[in-house]
Amino acid sequence: MGTDQRDDTRLEIKLEGTGSVSRQGKDFQIEVVAQNISAWGAFCVTDTQVSVGEAIRLRLEWDPDNRQSDIAFNAVGEIVRVERQPKKKYGFGIRFDEIPVLEGED
């Protein structure tokens, strides 16, 4: 049995944020909720229809203590899978092109 990158540790954590999707040379913003994240990619849900092959720049906010700590997860990748979800939502898998960066207060 071959090694599957998805077998790597995935954080089952819900983070809200935005995505900037590139479609036909134009960028547009979507609201997303990440359901899980690993070093290789993420699975997110949105109200906006997205397509396999679209580039995405993802920014997720994280504030575990509700202290307005302004910690953000930034990543760039490609949408590699799209799944129809209940209530007119779309789930999509992202494969990161760059190692994600976690930014926060010093």
N, CA, C and O atoms as a MOPAC input file, in Angstrom:
PM7 MOZYME 1SCF
protein

 N      0.84100 1    -1.18500 1     0.00000 1
 C      0.00000 1     0.00000 1     0.00000 1
 C      0.87800 1     1.23800 1     0.00000 1
 O      1.79800 1     1.31700 1     0.81500 1
 N      0.63900 1     2.21600 1    -0.88000 1
 C      1.44100 1     3.42800 1    -1.00000 1
 C      1.14800 1     4.42600 1     0.11200 1
 O      0.13900 1     4.33400 1     0.81200 1
 N      2.05100 1     5.37000 1     0.25100 1
 C      1.87800 1     6.41000 1     1.25100 1
 C      0.95700 1     7.49100 1     0.71200 1
 O      1.14400 1     7.98000 1    -0.40200 1
 N     -0.01800 1     7.85200 1     1.49200 1
 C     -0.96500 1     8.90500 1     1.12500 1
 C     -0.67600 1    10.12300 1     1.97100 1
 O     -0.66400 1    10.03800 1     3.19900 1
 N     -0.43900 1    11.27500 1     1.32100 1
 C     -0.14400 1    12.49100 1     2.06200 1
 C     -1.25900 1    12.82200 1     3.03900 1
 O     -1.00700 1    13.45000 1     4.06700 1
 N     -2.47600 1    12.41700 1     2.74500 1
 C     -3.59000 1    12.71400 1     3.62700 1
 C     -3.50600 1    11.93700 1     4.93100 1
 O     -4.23800 1    12.24400 1     5.87100 1
 N     -2.62400 1    10.92800 1     5.01200 1
 C     -2.44300 1    10.19100 1     6.25000 1
 C     -1.66100 1    11.00000 1     7.27500 1
 O     -1.63900 1    10.64200 1     8.45300 1
 N     -1.01600 1    12.08800 1     6.84700 1
 C     -0.27600 1    12.93100 1     7.77200 1
 C     -1.23900 1    13.55500 1     8.77800 1
 O     -2.45000 1    13.58800 1     8.56000 1
 N     -0.69100 1    14.03800 1     9.85800 1
 C     -1.49200 1    14.63700 1    10.90900 1
 C     -2.35000 1    15.77000 1    10.37000 1
 O     -1.86100 1    16.69400 1     9.72000 1
 N     -3.62900 1    15.67600 1    10.65300 1
 C     -4.57300 1    16.71300 1    10.25400 1
 C     -5.18200 1    17.27900 1    11.52200 1
 O     -5.56700 1    16.53300 1    12.42200 1
 N     -5.26900 1    18.59100 1    11.59000 1
 C     -5.91500 1    19.24800 1    12.71300 1
 C     -7.39300 1    19.37100 1    12.41300 1
 O     -7.78600 1    20.06000 1    11.47200 1
 N     -8.21400 1    18.70500 1    13.20900 1
 C     -9.66600 1    18.79800 1    13.05700 1
 C    -10.11900 1    20.02300 1    13.84000 1
 O    -10.53900 1    19.91600 1    14.99300 1
 N    -10.03100 1    21.17800 1    13.20800 1
 C    -10.32200 1    22.44000 1    13.86300 1
 C    -11.07900 1    23.32600 1    12.89400 1
 O    -10.74800 1    23.37600 1    11.71000 1
 N    -12.07700 1    24.01400 1    13.37500 1
 C    -12.85100 1    24.89200 1    12.50800 1
 C    -12.34600 1    26.31900 1    12.65200 1
 O    -12.41400 1    26.91400 1    13.72700 1
 N    -11.84300 1    26.85300 1    11.55800 1
 C    -11.36300 1    28.22700 1    11.50700 1
 C    -12.12600 1    28.96300 1    10.42100 1
 O    -12.30700 1    28.43900 1     9.32200 1
 N    -12.57100 1    30.16700 1    10.72000 1
 C    -13.28600 1    30.96500 1     9.73500 1
 C    -12.33200 1    31.94400 1     9.07400 1
 O    -11.34400 1    32.36800 1     9.67400 1
 N    -12.63300 1    32.29600 1     7.84500 1
 C    -11.79200 1    33.25000 1     7.15800 1
 C    -12.28700 1    33.53700 1     5.76200 1
 O    -13.46700 1    33.37900 1     5.44900 1
 N    -11.35500 1    33.96200 1     4.93200 1
 C    -11.67600 1    34.31200 1     3.55700 1
 C    -10.72900 1    33.60100 1     2.60600 1
 O     -9.63100 1    33.18700 1     2.97900 1
 N    -11.17900 1    33.47500 1     1.38600 1
 C    -10.34100 1    32.95500 1     0.32900 1
 C    -10.41000 1    33.91000 1    -0.84100 1
 O    -11.45900 1    34.49400 1    -1.11600 1
 N     -9.31000 1    34.06700 1    -1.51900 1
 C     -9.27700 1    34.84200 1    -2.74700 1
 C     -9.06000 1    33.83700 1    -3.87000 1
 O     -7.97500 1    33.27600 1    -4.01700 1
 N    -10.10700 1    33.61800 1    -4.66000 1
 C    -10.07400 1    32.61400 1    -5.72100 1
 C     -9.81100 1    33.29800 1    -7.04900 1
 O    -10.41200 1    34.32400 1    -7.36800 1
 N     -8.90200 1    32.71300 1    -7.81900 1
 C     -8.57400 1    33.25500 1    -9.13200 1
 C     -9.34500 1    32.46900 1   -10.19100 1
 O     -9.18300 1    31.25700 1   -10.33200 1
 N    -10.19200 1    33.19400 1   -10.93400 1
 C    -11.01900 1    32.55600 1   -11.96400 1
 C    -10.97600 1    33.41700 1   -13.21600 1
 O    -11.36600 1    34.58400 1   -13.18600 1
 N    -10.50500 1    32.84800 1   -14.30900 1
 C    -10.42300 1    33.52700 1   -15.60300 1
 C     -9.71900 1    34.87800 1   -15.48800 1
 O    -10.17100 1    35.88100 1   -16.04100 1
 N     -8.61300 1    34.88100 1   -14.76200 1
 C     -7.79500 1    36.08600 1   -14.64800 1
 C     -8.28700 1    37.12100 1   -13.66000 1
 O     -7.67100 1    38.17700 1   -13.51900 1
 N     -9.38800 1    36.84200 1   -12.97000 1
 C     -9.92000 1    37.78300 1   -11.99300 1
 C     -9.96700 1    37.11000 1   -10.62300 1
 O    -10.22100 1    35.91100 1   -10.51700 1
 N     -9.72000 1    37.89300 1    -9.58600 1
 C     -9.79700 1    37.38700 1    -8.22400 1
 C    -11.11100 1    37.81600 1    -7.58900 1
 O    -11.57600 1    38.93400 1    -7.81000 1
 N    -11.71400 1    36.92400 1    -6.79600 1
 C    -12.88900 1    37.29800 1    -6.03800 1
 C    -12.81800 1    36.65000 1    -4.65600 1
 O    -12.21000 1    35.59400 1    -4.48000 1
 N    -13.44800 1    37.30100 1    -3.68400 1
 C    -13.39500 1    36.86300 1    -2.28900 1
 C    -14.56100 1    35.91500 1    -1.98100 1
 O    -15.68100 1    36.10100 1    -2.45600 1
 N    -14.25900 1    34.89300 1    -1.17100 1
 C    -15.29700 1    34.00700 1    -0.66400 1
 C    -15.08600 1    33.84100 1     0.83500 1
 O    -13.96100 1    33.93400 1     1.32500 1
 N    -16.16500 1    33.59700 1     1.55200 1
 C    -16.10000 1    33.28900 1     2.97700 1
 C    -15.94600 1    31.78700 1     3.11100 1
 O    -16.63800 1    31.03100 1     2.42900 1
 N    -15.04300 1    31.33900 1     3.98800 1
 C    -14.80400 1    29.91500 1     4.15300 1
 C    -14.75200 1    29.53300 1     5.62500 1
 O    -14.48000 1    30.36200 1     6.49300 1
 N    -15.02000 1    28.25000 1     5.88500 1
 C    -14.78400 1    27.64500 1     7.18900 1
 C    -13.92100 1    26.42200 1     6.92300 1
 O    -14.34600 1    25.49300 1     6.23500 1
 N    -12.71100 1    26.42100 1     7.46700 1
 C    -11.82900 1    25.26300 1     7.32400 1
 C    -12.27200 1    24.20500 1     8.32400 1
 O    -12.48000 1    24.50400 1     9.50000 1
 N    -12.41600 1    22.96700 1     7.85800 1
 C    -12.84000 1    21.87400 1     8.72900 1
 C    -11.63700 1    21.08700 1     9.24000 1
 O    -11.66000 1    20.56500 1    10.35500 1
 N    -10.58700 1    21.00200 1     8.42400 1
 C     -9.34300 1    20.37400 1     8.87300 1
 C     -8.18800 1    20.89100 1     8.03600 1
 O     -8.36500 1    21.32000 1     6.89600 1
 N     -7.00200 1    20.84100 1     8.62700 1
 C     -5.79900 1    21.39000 1     7.99300 1
 C     -4.62900 1    20.46300 1     8.27800 1
 O     -4.50200 1    19.92600 1     9.37900 1
 N     -3.77500 1    20.28100 1     7.27900 1
 C     -2.51600 1    19.56400 1     7.46900 1
 C     -1.40900 1    20.37300 1     6.80700 1
 O     -1.66300 1    21.44800 1     6.26500 1
 N     -0.19700 1    19.86700 1     6.84700 1
 C      0.91500 1    20.55500 1     6.19300 1
 C      0.74900 1    20.54700 1     4.67200 1
 O      1.33100 1    21.38600 1     3.98600 1
 N     -0.03800 1    19.60800 1     4.14100 1
 C     -0.18900 1    19.44900 1     2.69600 1
 C     -1.40600 1    20.15000 1     2.12500 1
 O     -1.43300 1    20.49100 1     0.94300 1
 N     -2.43200 1    20.37100 1     2.97400 1
 C     -3.65200 1    20.95100 1     2.43800 1
 C     -4.71400 1    21.15400 1     3.49200 1
 O     -4.45300 1    21.05200 1     4.69100 1
 N     -5.92500 1    21.44400 1     3.02500 1
 C     -7.04400 1    21.71100 1     3.91900 1
 C     -8.34100 1    21.33200 1     3.23000 1
 O     -8.40100 1    21.20300 1     2.00700 1
 N     -9.37600 1    21.15600 1     4.03600 1
 C    -10.72100 1    20.96600 1     3.51100 1
 C    -11.57500 1    22.08200 1     4.07700 1
 O    -11.64900 1    22.25500 1     5.29400 1
 N    -12.22200 1    22.84100 1     3.20100 1
 C    -13.01300 1    24.00900 1     3.59200 1
 C    -14.42700 1    23.89600 1     3.04000 1
 O    -14.69600 1    23.12800 1     2.11700 1
 N    -15.32200 1    24.68200 1     3.63100 1
 C    -16.71000 1    24.75500 1     3.16900 1
 C    -17.04600 1    26.21900 1     2.91700 1
 O    -16.63200 1    27.10100 1     3.67000 1
 N    -17.80200 1    26.46700 1     1.85100 1
 C    -18.20500 1    27.82000 1     1.47900 1
 C    -19.60600 1    27.80600 1     0.87100 1
 O    -20.12200 1    26.75200 1     0.50000 1
 N    -20.21100 1    28.98200 1     0.77400 1
 C    -21.50700 1    29.13200 1     0.10800 1
 C    -21.34400 1    29.34100 1    -1.39700 1
 O    -22.31600 1    29.24100 1    -2.14500 1
 N    -20.12900 1    29.62800 1    -1.84000 1
 C    -19.84800 1    29.97800 1    -3.22400 1
 C    -19.35800 1    28.76400 1    -4.00100 1
 O    -18.51200 1    28.01800 1    -3.50800 1
 N    -19.86800 1    28.55700 1    -5.18600 1
 C    -19.41400 1    27.44200 1    -6.00100 1
 C    -17.99000 1    27.70700 1    -6.47100 1
 O    -17.68400 1    28.78500 1    -6.98100 1
 N    -17.12900 1    26.72200 1    -6.29800 1
 C    -15.74200 1    26.79400 1    -6.74100 1
 C    -15.47600 1    25.59900 1    -7.64700 1
 O    -16.27900 1    24.66700 1    -7.70200 1
 N    -14.34900 1    25.62500 1    -8.35800 1
 C    -14.04300 1    24.56000 1    -9.32100 1
 C    -12.64100 1    24.01400 1    -9.11400 1
 O    -11.73600 1    24.71700 1    -8.66600 1
 N    -12.48900 1    22.74900 1    -9.45000 1
 C    -11.17400 1    22.11700 1    -9.43000 1
 C    -10.24700 1    22.88300 1   -10.36400 1
 O    -10.64300 1    23.26400 1   -11.46500 1
 N     -9.02800 1    23.10500 1    -9.92600 1
 C     -8.02700 1    23.79200 1   -10.73700 1
 C     -7.89300 1    25.27300 1   -10.43600 1
 O     -6.92500 1    25.90600 1   -10.85800 1
 N     -8.85400 1    25.83600 1    -9.71100 1
 C     -8.76300 1    27.25500 1    -9.37900 1
 C     -7.69000 1    27.47800 1    -8.31200 1
 O     -7.55200 1    26.69000 1    -7.37600 1
 N     -6.94300 1    28.55400 1    -8.47000 1
 C     -5.95100 1    28.94500 1    -7.46800 1
 C     -6.67700 1    29.63600 1    -6.32400 1
 O     -7.67800 1    30.32100 1    -6.53600 1
 N     -6.16400 1    29.45200 1    -5.10300 1
 C     -6.79000 1    30.09100 1    -3.95200 1
 C     -5.72700 1    30.58200 1    -2.97700 1
 O     -4.73900 1    29.89800 1    -2.71000 1
 N     -5.95000 1    31.76300 1    -2.46100 1
 C     -5.13600 1    32.33000 1    -1.38300 1
 C     -6.05300 1    32.35600 1    -0.17000 1
 O     -7.09400 1    33.01400 1    -0.18500 1
 N     -5.66800 1    31.64200 1     0.87500 1
 C     -6.52100 1    31.43100 1     2.03200 1
 C     -5.99500 1    32.19900 1     3.23700 1
 O     -4.79300 1    32.19200 1     3.50400 1
 N     -6.88700 1    32.85800 1     3.96400 1
 C     -6.53100 1    33.52600 1     5.22000 1
 C     -7.59000 1    33.14900 1     6.25500 1
 O     -8.76900 1    33.46800 1     6.09900 1
 N     -7.15200 1    32.46500 1     7.31000 1
 C     -8.04700 1    32.02200 1     8.36500 1
 C     -7.66300 1    32.69200 1     9.67100 1
 O     -6.48100 1    32.80300 1     9.99500 1
 N     -8.65100 1    33.13200 1    10.41400 1
 C     -8.41600 1    33.79400 1    11.69700 1
 C     -8.53600 1    32.77100 1    12.81900 1
 O     -9.36900 1    31.86600 1    12.76800 1
 N     -7.68900 1    32.93100 1    13.83300 1
 C     -7.69500 1    32.01900 1    14.97200 1
 C     -7.59400 1    32.82600 1    16.25000 1
 O     -6.65400 1    33.59800 1    16.44000 1
 N     -8.56200 1    32.64000 1    17.11700 1
 C     -8.58600 1    33.35800 1    18.39100 1
 C     -9.12200 1    32.39900 1    19.45200 1
 O    -10.27300 1    32.52100 1    19.87000 1
 N     -8.28900 1    31.43800 1    19.89300 1
 C     -8.77700 1    30.37700 1    20.78900 1
 C     -9.26000 1    30.87100 1    22.14100 1
 O    -10.09500 1    30.21500 1    22.76400 1
 N     -8.77200 1    31.98900 1    22.60800 1
 C     -9.15200 1    32.50200 1    23.92600 1
 C    -10.09900 1    33.68800 1    23.85300 1
 O    -10.38400 1    34.32200 1    24.86900 1
 N    -10.59000 1    33.99300 1    22.65100 1
 C    -11.48300 1    35.14200 1    22.44700 1
 C    -10.88900 1    36.43600 1    22.99500 1
 O    -11.58500 1    37.23600 1    23.62000 1
 N     -9.59000 1    36.63100 1    22.75200 1
 C     -8.91100 1    37.83100 1    23.24100 1
 C     -8.56100 1    38.78100 1    22.10400 1
 O     -7.76100 1    39.69900 1    22.28800 1
 N     -9.14500 1    38.57300 1    20.94200 1
 C     -8.83600 1    39.40600 1    19.78200 1
 C     -7.32700 1    39.42400 1    19.53600 1
 O     -6.73600 1    40.48100 1    19.31400 1
 N     -6.72000 1    38.25400 1    19.57900 1
 C     -5.26600 1    38.15500 1    19.47800 1
 C     -4.74100 1    38.29100 1    18.05400 1
 O     -3.52900 1    38.36500 1    17.85100 1
 N     -5.62300 1    38.32600 1    17.07400 1
 C     -5.22300 1    38.57400 1    15.69600 1
 C     -4.17100 1    37.59300 1    15.19200 1
 O     -3.15800 1    38.00300 1    14.62700 1
 N     -4.40700 1    36.31200 1    15.39300 1
 C     -3.53700 1    35.27400 1    14.85100 1
 C     -4.16400 1    34.79800 1    13.54500 1
 O     -5.36100 1    34.51700 1    13.49500 1
 N     -3.36500 1    34.70900 1    12.49700 1
 C     -3.89700 1    34.34200 1    11.18500 1
 C     -3.06100 1    33.24100 1    10.54600 1
 O     -1.84300 1    33.18300 1    10.71300 1
 N     -3.74700 1    32.37000 1     9.81000 1
 C     -3.14400 1    31.28900 1     9.04600 1
 C     -3.26300 1    31.68800 1     7.58200 1
 O     -4.36600 1    31.91000 1     7.08300 1
 N     -2.13700 1    31.77700 1     6.89700 1
 C     -2.12500 1    32.16500 1     5.47800 1
 C     -1.54700 1    31.04200 1     4.64200 1
 O     -0.52500 1    30.45600 1     4.99900 1
 N     -2.20100 1    30.73800 1     3.52500 1
 C     -1.72300 1    29.68100 1     2.64100 1
 C     -2.12500 1    29.98600 1     1.20000 1
 O     -3.09200 1    30.70200 1     0.94300 1
 N     -1.36200 1    29.42600 1     0.27500 1
 C     -1.63700 1    29.54100 1    -1.15900 1
 C     -1.69200 1    28.13100 1    -1.71500 1
 O     -0.84600 1    27.29600 1    -1.39300 1
 N     -2.69400 1    27.86300 1    -2.55400 1
 C     -2.79200 1    26.52400 1    -3.09900 1
 C     -3.73300 1    26.44600 1    -4.27500 1
 O     -4.10200 1    27.45200 1    -4.88000 1
 N     -4.11000 1    25.21600 1    -4.58100 1
 C     -4.99700 1    24.92900 1    -5.70900 1
 C     -6.13900 1    24.05800 1    -5.22100 1
 O     -5.93500 1    23.15100 1    -4.41500 1
 N     -7.33500 1    24.33100 1    -5.70900 1
 C     -8.49000 1    23.50300 1    -5.38600 1
 C     -8.38100 1    22.21400 1    -6.18700 1
 O     -8.33600 1    22.23300 1    -7.41700 1
 N     -8.34100 1    21.08600 1    -5.46500 1
 C     -8.13000 1    19.79500 1    -6.12300 1
 C     -9.35300 1    18.88000 1    -6.05300 1
 O     -9.38700 1    17.83300 1    -6.69900 1
 N    -10.35400 1    19.27900 1    -5.26800 1
 C    -11.54700 1    18.44500 1    -5.13100 1
 C    -12.69900 1    19.33500 1    -4.67800 1
 O    -12.51200 1    20.23500 1    -3.85800 1
 N    -13.88500 1    19.08300 1    -5.21200 1
 C    -15.07900 1    19.82500 1    -4.81400 1
 C    -16.19100 1    18.81200 1    -4.54000 1
 O    -16.40900 1    17.88800 1    -5.32400 1
 N    -16.89200 1    18.99900 1    -3.41600 1
 C    -17.99400 1    18.12000 1    -3.03600 1
 C    -19.21700 1    18.96100 1    -2.68900 1
 O    -19.11200 1    19.92000 1    -1.92500 1
 N    -20.34900 1    18.61800 1    -3.23300 1
 C    -21.60100 1    19.30200 1    -2.89800 1
 C    -21.93800 1    18.97700 1    -1.44900 1
 O    -21.82900 1    17.82400 1    -1.03500 1
 N    -22.34400 1    19.97500 1    -0.67600 1
 C    -22.68700 1    19.81500 1     0.73400 1
 C    -24.17000 1    20.15000 1     0.92500 1
 O    -24.78200 1    20.77200 1     0.05700 1
 N    -24.74500 1    19.74200 1     2.05500 1
 C    -26.13800 1    20.12000 1     2.32800 1
 C    -26.29500 1    21.63400 1     2.44500 1
 O    -25.31700 1    22.35900 1     2.63300 1
 N    -27.50800 1    22.09000 1     2.33200 1
 C    -27.87000 1    23.49900 1     2.51200 1
 C    -27.15200 1    24.43600 1     1.54100 1
 O    -26.72800 1    25.52900 1     1.91700 1
 N    -27.02300 1    23.99700 1     0.29300 1
 C    -26.43900 1    24.80700 1    -0.77900 1
 C    -25.02400 1    25.28400 1    -0.47100 1
 O    -24.67300 1    26.43000 1    -0.75000 1
 N    -24.22200 1    24.40500 1     0.09900 1
 C    -22.82700 1    24.72000 1     0.38500 1
 C    -21.93100 1    23.81000 1    -0.45400 1
 O    -22.36900 1    22.79400 1    -0.99300 1
 N    -20.66000 1    24.20900 1    -0.54700 1
 C    -19.68300 1    23.45400 1    -1.31400 1
 C    -18.47000 1    23.18100 1    -0.43900 1
 O    -17.92400 1    24.09500 1     0.18000 1
 N    -18.05100 1    21.92900 1    -0.39000 1
 C    -16.82100 1    21.57200 1     0.29700 1
 C    -15.72800 1    21.44200 1    -0.74300 1
 O    -15.96900 1    20.96500 1    -1.85200 1
 N    -14.51800 1    21.87100 1    -0.38300 1
 C    -13.43700 1    21.74800 1    -1.35800 1
 C    -12.11100 1    21.45600 1    -0.66400 1
 O    -11.82000 1    21.95900 1     0.42100 1
 N    -11.32400 1    20.62500 1    -1.33400 1
 C     -9.99200 1    20.28500 1    -0.85600 1
 C     -8.97000 1    21.17600 1    -1.54100 1
 O     -9.04400 1    21.43200 1    -2.74300 1
 N     -8.01500 1    21.63900 1    -0.74900 1
 C     -6.93100 1    22.48800 1    -1.25800 1
 C     -5.61500 1    21.75100 1    -1.08700 1
 O     -5.36300 1    21.16200 1    -0.03600 1
 N     -4.78500 1    21.77900 1    -2.10100 1
 C     -3.39600 1    21.31500 1    -1.98900 1
 C     -2.53500 1    22.56500 1    -1.94700 1
 O     -2.54900 1    23.36800 1    -2.87900 1
 N     -1.78300 1    22.72900 1    -0.85900 1
 C     -0.95700 1    23.92100 1    -0.69600 1
 C      0.23000 1    23.91100 1    -1.65600 1
 O      0.87600 1    22.88200 1    -1.85500 1
 N      0.50800 1    25.07600 1    -2.24900 1
 C      1.67500 1    25.27100 1    -3.10800 1
 C      2.87100 1    25.74500 1    -2.28800 1
 O      4.02400 1    25.51900 1    -2.65400 1
 N      2.57000 1    26.40500 1    -1.17600 1
 C      3.61200 1    26.93300 1    -0.29700 1
 C      3.30300 1    26.45500 1     1.11400 1
 O      2.14700 1    26.19800 1     1.45000 1
 N      4.33000 1    26.33900 1     1.93100 1
 C      4.11500 1    25.96500 1     3.31700 1
 C      3.30700 1    27.06800 1     3.99000 1
 O      3.68600 1    28.23700 1     3.91500 1
 N      2.19600 1    26.71900 1     4.64900 1
 C      1.38300 1    27.74100 1     5.29800 1
 C      2.14500 1    28.50500 1     6.37500 1
 O      3.04700 1    27.96800 1     7.01700 1
 N      1.76500 1    29.77200 1     6.56100 1
 C      2.41400 1    30.64300 1     7.53100 1
 C      1.39700 1    31.01800 1     8.59400 1
 O      0.26900 1    31.40200 1     8.28400 1
 N      1.80600 1    30.90100 1     9.85900 1
 C      0.97200 1    31.33200 1    10.97300 1
 C      1.54500 1    32.64800 1    11.47800 1
 O      2.69600 1    32.71900 1    11.90800 1
 N      0.72100 1    33.68700 1    11.41700 1
 C      1.15900 1    35.01700 1    11.86600 1
 C      0.41100 1    35.36700 1    13.13100 1
 O     -0.73800 1    34.96600 1    13.31500 1
 N      1.06900 1    36.12200 1    14.01000 1
 C      0.39100 1    36.54700 1    15.22400 1
 C      1.15000 1    37.63900 1    15.92300 1
 O      2.19100 1    38.10900 1    15.46200 1
 N      0.59300 1    38.03300 1    17.05900 1
 C      1.23000 1    39.06500 1    17.85200 1
 C      2.50400 1    38.53500 1    18.45900 1
 O      2.60100 1    37.35100 1    18.78000 1
 N      3.47700 1    39.40100 1    18.61800 1
 C      4.72400 1    39.01400 1    19.27200 1
 C      4.66100 1    39.24400 1    20.74700 1
 O      5.63000 1    38.97100 1    21.45600 1

